[in-house]
Amino acid sequence: MDERELALAGISRQARLIRAREVSPVEVVEACLARIEALEPALNAFRVVLAERALAEARQAEARVAAGDERPLLGVPVAIKDDVDVAGEVTAKGTAAHGGPAREDAVVVRRLRQAGAIVIGKTNVPELTIWPFCETPAYGTTRNPWRVDRTPGGSSGGSAAAVAGGEVGAALGSDGAGSIRIPAACCHLFGLKPTRGRVPHPPAWHGMVAVGPLTRTVEDAALFLGVIADGLDTAPPSPPARLRIAISKRVPPETLGRLGPEMERAWHEMAELLRTLGHEVVERDPDYGMLASLNVIPRYLRGIHDDARTLPHPERLDRRTRGMVRLGKLYPPRVLAWLRRREAEHVARVNRVFDDADVLLTPALAEPAPAVGRWDGRGAVRTLLGPSGVAAFTPYTPPWNATGNPAASVPAGLTADGLPLAVQLVGRMGDEQTLLSLAAQIEAETRFSERVPPLAAD
């Protein structure tokens, strides 16, 4: 097995090979480091690579393997999004306005280490994790392994690029309005936002942010999520029973998005596949109401404002970011509290789609990965809401951050010119298991995890 094959094997297979002593943790880490060295000039997925530390931990893991330690991720390298604390490292959040190194690991990182995982580096994000693209004055532009002139999405863009490019088998992402699912869709990965509260994480964006995995396979996601989450198993998902699946391509109101023809085709073909797999498929639109203006946007903008206030050097923020901070000031705490008193009403209304359905299928995005630099030179309002703004690109993901439901992006083929397509699966509150089972069934049928971008195939 050469270094490319080993790096692309995924964390489940890497863990099995290490336990069987067919490869060593040092060999796996060295394979990933070699891939990082080869691909980073093109991708810029990592803000920092912890090569020496990772190799030292790999040597320690070898001794533990020899002693019979069988922790689920022993000796397996993973990447951490750079909005999550890793002890001794700066949590930059895509900005030069950050403070000093973190004193301790975040809970999710601690759980990964307790399972034996090795942190190989921290991945790039847009400034303050605001955008669904990954371009910053401080750390440069992160690019998509499928086409380097396209964005890998955001805000977990570095994590997605690293996994899709075969630099690492799995990466941690965070998702406040789609920031796991958007880059997963752009990079042909499986990305899962868990139910709110499933994975311990400091409150962010007034409860909208959850952390979860970006992986090539559903089995890898289940293993990763089982390690970091409360109350989930690490075992590979089993096939689901016959499900009732609601399908909707309706763009939520209050957005400017229009579903593009290729994304619509991918959604339609996935609905037909689910029928052939024996599931009952029915058309059913969620009642989104005014969820965007009365819940999502206030929490998003105020969250950005509050994040900026914690920075020691806010004067270093990009002009566009400062514009978003000013927009957040329009929602003072008393206004946000008044709006959030209606939150339970919104959640109940939107979740009525699950009264007679197990899963909801929607498009993941309105269009495939946009070109790098598409939003260059725009201010905050034009980037967010203007013609071809980010809200029009990502209308389907934010509602489920507001409600807290689990939601996943699942690969659904490629465009004629080789860009990834994807759909979104949304589950009932607390029911990640059904999403994992259904996604694994789709993977077994379509073999989406076997496709790799040209950059990773070299």
Secondary structure, DSSP 8 states (H G I E B T S, - for coil): --HHHHHTT-HHHHHHHHHTTSS-HHHHHHHHHHHHHHHHHHH--EEEE-HHHHHHHHHHHHHHHHTT---TTTT-EEEEETTS--TTSB--TT-TT--SB-SS--HHHHHHHHTT-EEEEEE--SGGG-SSS-EETTTEE--BTTBTTB---SSSHHHHHHHHTTS-SEEEEEESSSTTHHHHHHHT-EEEE--TTSS-----GGGT-EEEEEESSHHHHHHHHHHHSSS---S--------EEEE-----TT------HHHHHHHHHHHHHHHHTT-EEEE-----TTHIIIIIHHHHHHHHHHHHHT-S-GGGS-HHHHHHHHHHTTS-HHHHHHHHTTHHHHHHHHGGGGSS-SEEEEES-SSS--BTTTTTT--HHHHHHSTT-HHHH--SSTHHHHH---EEEEEEEE-TTS-EEEEEEEE-TT-HHHHHHHHHHHHHHH-GGG---HHHH-
